[in-house]
Amino acid sequence: MSRASIVIVGGGVSALAAAWELTGGADGPSELTPRVEVIEASVRCGGSLATTTFSGRTVDLGADGFLARRPEAVSLVRELGLDDQLEAIAESGAWLWSRGQLHELPKGLVLGVPTTLESILHFRGVSWRGHLAAKRDALAPARLHVGDDATIGEITRAKLGRELSYQFIEPMIGGIQAGRIDELSAKSVFPALYAAAQKGGSLMRALRPTNSSNVNDTTPVFYSLADGVGSLPTHLVTRLKERDVVIRTGVAVTALRRTPAGSYPLEVDTFATTTPANGVILATPATVTTSLIGSYDPDLDALGRIDSAGAAMVTFSILRANVTLPPRGTGILIPLGTQWSGEGSLMVTAVTFLDRKWPRLRSDEDVLLRAHVGRSDDARWSELDDDALARRVSDELAFLLPKWSAPTDSLVQRWPLALPQYRVGHDQLVDRARRASVHYGVALAGNSYDGVGVPASIGSGRRAARDITALIGGAG
Ligand SMILES: Cc1cc2nc3c(=O)[nH]c(=O)nc-3n(C[C@H](O)[C@H](O)[C@H](O)COP(=O)(O)OP(=O)(O)OC[C@H]3O[C@@H](n4cnc5c(N)ncnc54)[C@H](O)[C@@H]3O)c2cc1C
């Protein structure tokens, strides 16, 4: 029998990780390795991972770091032989805009949730009401029944009150996901919070790391790569081509057809070609996946309910003489609906001090920083052209930072619909869809399902590769 044929739709990091796993991962290809074809709609692979040259340096346009304490991304980098390219984050800590000024966030937060009463009582960025709510959680915690799932907001509001929920916790969790705590599933987005709520008692105490967590304090929290996280797909594409993986860019998959009477059970169409396949990995956003296979099964159609938020990143270079940042830390967080001297509420949700995080970006002349705009319920950024958006964000930075005037250069990168929103019941919806997809020779990969982030997406792609291999009987 000829080699099995697997088609991977999408060319983001989850798709490329799937191709790496299908071609033997760290061990490399063998006689059992299938023919693998990756089809990516845009002109380059990488999806939300990309770099560009800005102000003479290579900067990331999407993800600019990945969690070091999750194994998936670090393992893949090592398998690719790129250990020497890992760059540890050089700074820690962050600031919160609150009650009209910047406050340094206390230590010991778990995804924005305080874990000791002392840390929050010393924090001047919340009022006596917030302090009182924290005291109540420590001394007489509210009872809460969370059932099969709950929103993050339901849990934090019941346990820690509205002020801590919206002014303290949401800027951090909502910032990472570009979503609202009242819409995001605790079980899928913040499983530790869900487990803590199920356990009952004080939320802060339940989230406190135990001595047995035994986290080695010298392990960095985040890594980047010497040429940016966006160089990871470039390295992967090079290595996959060496393994004879066919990589096609600039061609969208338009249909996935079942052909039970043909020699292959599936056919993957682009506008110009048809590739026969024994199995297909769909590593596309859930809405695209639904458009390709939703008609097969109601449980696959339900994937269309996983919608996504958009965001824009505005990167600036500014002469050191023209800017004053807070003395330490990697950036600042801004609660939604914060009023300022300009029109409407602030659009900026977070600011990242790029050259403090990543030493390779440092220069004596200027400072590089990046402002994030956009949430699931705030798409004002999409109504402004690049110049107007950069001007607006610059004005907001002048309001937020101790000193800011006349940035030298700016760069706007838009990410429409790039950040999936996991609603209550997400895990069950995905479980049902995965069980249904198996009947059609399809595996699901990507950040619509198993977690948003580079490590989770890599893990999702590798899992889909193992699933499809098992499904088609060892790809022989
Ligand atoms: C602005 C931003 C900042 C982020 N920052 C971080 C960070 O600092 N750290 C971190 O860990 N994570 C971060 N993330 C999240 C992380 O980048 C993503 O979770 C991850 O890259 C998603 O990979 P993916 O392969 O699942 O999806 P994607 O990267 O979205 O790839 C999907 C691909 O499918 C392609 N496609 C769509 N339709 C078709 C079709 N019909 N045919 C063929 N191809 C198609 C798309 O063009 C795209 O390339 C960030 C994300 C964004 C948007």
Ligand as a Chemical Component Dictionary entry (heavy atoms), coordinates in Angstrom:
data_LIG
# 
_chem_comp.id                   LIG 
_chem_comp.type                 NON-POLYMER 
_chem_comp.pdbx_formal_charge   0 
_chem_comp.three_letter_code    LIG 
# 
loop_
_chem_comp_atom.comp_id 
_chem_comp_atom.atom_id 
_chem_comp_atom.alt_atom_id 
_chem_comp_atom.type_symbol 
_chem_comp_atom.charge 
_chem_comp_atom.model_Cartn_x 
_chem_comp_atom.model_Cartn_y 
_chem_comp_atom.model_Cartn_z 
_chem_comp_atom.pdbx_ordinal 
LIG C1  C1  C 0 -2.057 39.851 19.489 1  
LIG C2  C2  C 0 -1.802 38.515 20.121 2  
LIG C3  C3  C 0 -0.887 38.407 21.150 3  
LIG C4  C4  C 0 -0.638 37.171 21.738 4  
LIG N1  N1  N 0 0.303  37.084 22.723 5  
LIG C5  C5  C 0 0.621  35.863 23.215 6  
LIG C6  C6  C 0 1.736  35.713 24.092 7  
LIG O1  O1  O 0 2.443  36.684 24.408 8  
LIG N2  N2  N 0 2.020  34.467 24.563 9  
LIG C7  C7  C 0 1.302  33.366 24.171 10 
LIG O2  O2  O 0 1.610  32.240 24.609 11 
LIG N3  N3  N 0 0.250  33.481 23.310 12 
LIG C8  C8  C 0 -0.084 34.685 22.819 13 
LIG N4  N4  N 0 -1.096 34.798 21.914 14 
LIG C9  C9  C 0 -1.861 33.589 21.538 15 
LIG C10 C10 C 0 -1.099 32.699 20.553 16 
LIG O3  O3  O 0 -0.370 33.473 19.642 17 
LIG C11 C11 C 0 -2.110 31.829 19.810 18 
LIG O4  O4  O 0 -2.907 31.132 20.773 19 
LIG C12 C12 C 0 -1.482 30.806 18.861 20 
LIG O5  O5  O 0 -0.458 31.387 18.070 21 
LIG C13 C13 C 0 -2.599 30.225 17.985 22 
LIG O6  O6  O 0 -2.085 29.310 17.039 23 
LIG P1  P1  P 0 -3.097 28.471 16.134 24 
LIG O7  O7  O 0 -2.292 27.662 15.202 25 
LIG O8  O8  O 0 -4.063 27.771 16.999 26 
LIG O9  O9  O 0 -3.992 29.546 15.342 27 
LIG P2  P2  P 0 -3.625 30.707 14.334 28 
LIG O10 O10 O 0 -2.301 31.287 14.612 29 
LIG O11 O11 O 0 -4.808 31.605 14.347 30 
LIG O12 O12 O 0 -3.547 29.964 12.921 31 
LIG C14 C14 C 0 -4.675 29.590 12.174 32 
LIG C15 C15 C 0 -4.284 29.648 10.701 33 
LIG O13 O13 O 0 -5.347 29.132 9.897  34 
LIG C16 C16 C 0 -5.307 29.845 8.673  35 
LIG N5  N5  N 0 -6.584 29.658 7.961  36 
LIG C17 C17 C 0 -7.785 30.199 8.277  37 
LIG N6  N6  N 0 -8.706 29.790 7.360  38 
LIG C18 C18 C 0 -8.087 28.976 6.490  39 
LIG C19 C19 C 0 -8.505 28.237 5.351  40 
LIG N7  N7  N 0 -9.778 28.242 4.913  41 
LIG N8  N8  N 0 -7.585 27.491 4.668  42 
LIG C20 C20 C 0 -6.301 27.451 5.097  43 
LIG N9  N9  N 0 -5.847 28.144 6.170  44 
LIG C21 C21 C 0 -6.724 28.883 6.852  45 
LIG C22 C22 C 0 -5.038 31.274 9.116  46 
LIG O14 O14 O 0 -4.576 32.071 8.042  47 
LIG C23 C23 C 0 -4.003 31.067 10.214 48 
LIG O15 O15 O 0 -2.682 31.148 9.732  49 
LIG C24 C24 C 0 -1.357 36.023 21.298 50 
LIG C25 C25 C 0 -2.281 36.136 20.259 51 
LIG C26 C26 C 0 -2.511 37.363 19.667 52 
LIG C27 C27 C 0 -3.485 37.465 18.520 53 
# 
loop_
_chem_comp_bond.comp_id 
_chem_comp_bond.atom_id_1 
_chem_comp_bond.atom_id_2 
_chem_comp_bond.value_order 
_chem_comp_bond.pdbx_ordinal 
LIG C1  C2  SING 1  
LIG C2  C3  SING 2  
LIG C2  C26 DOUB 3  
LIG C3  C4  DOUB 4  
LIG C4  N1  SING 5  
LIG C4  C24 SING 6  
LIG N1  C5  DOUB 7  
LIG C5  C6  SING 8  
LIG C5  C8  SING 9  
LIG C6  O1  DOUB 10 
LIG C6  N2  SING 11 
LIG N2  C7  SING 12 
LIG C7  O2  DOUB 13 
LIG C7  N3  SING 14 
LIG N3  C8  DOUB 15 
LIG C8  N4  SING 16 
LIG N4  C9  SING 17 
LIG N4  C24 SING 18 
LIG C9  C10 SING 19 
LIG C10 O3  SING 20 
LIG C10 C11 SING 21 
LIG C11 O4  SING 22 
LIG C11 C12 SING 23 
LIG C12 O5  SING 24 
LIG C12 C13 SING 25 
LIG C13 O6  SING 26 
LIG O6  P1  SING 27 
LIG P1  O7  DOUB 28 
LIG P1  O8  SING 29 
LIG P1  O9  SING 30 
LIG O9  P2  SING 31 
LIG P2  O10 DOUB 32 
LIG P2  O11 SING 33 
LIG P2  O12 SING 34 
LIG O12 C14 SING 35 
LIG C14 C15 SING 36 
LIG C15 O13 SING 37 
LIG C15 C23 SING 38 
LIG O13 C16 SING 39 
LIG C16 N5  SING 40 
LIG C16 C22 SING 41 
LIG N5  C17 SING 42 
LIG N5  C21 SING 43 
LIG C17 N6  DOUB 44 
LIG N6  C18 SING 45 
LIG C18 C19 SING 46 
LIG C18 C21 DOUB 47 
LIG C19 N7  SING 48 
LIG C19 N8  DOUB 49 
LIG N8  C20 SING 50 
LIG C20 N9  DOUB 51 
LIG N9  C21 SING 52 
LIG C22 O14 SING 53 
LIG C22 C23 SING 54 
LIG C23 O15 SING 55 
LIG C24 C25 DOUB 56 
LIG C25 C26 SING 57 
LIG C26 C27 SING 58 
# 
